Amino acid sequence: MTMTNNTTDIDMESFDELNARLSQASAMLTMTYGNEGFEQWSAEVKENYLWACSTMINQAKELAGKLIIKTEQ
């Protein structure tokens, strides 16, 4: 779905997906940043958790690349 006004076309589906990935990654990182409990997680759980965070960030980068904003001149 593309949202259009007089000056821009924005792929709203990609924008919404980007927003979702960033919100998910932010929530996950909030659970670990400054949380001493993270250090008590097993190495495997920490690795998988950080892998999931990294995957979400990479997906967000890909989605950001799909956003096409056209400005009328």
Secondary structure, 3 states (H helix, E strand, C coil): CEEECCCCEEEHHHHHHHHHHHHHHHHHHHHHCCCHHHHHCCHHHHHHHHHHHHHHHHHHHHHHHHCCCCCCC
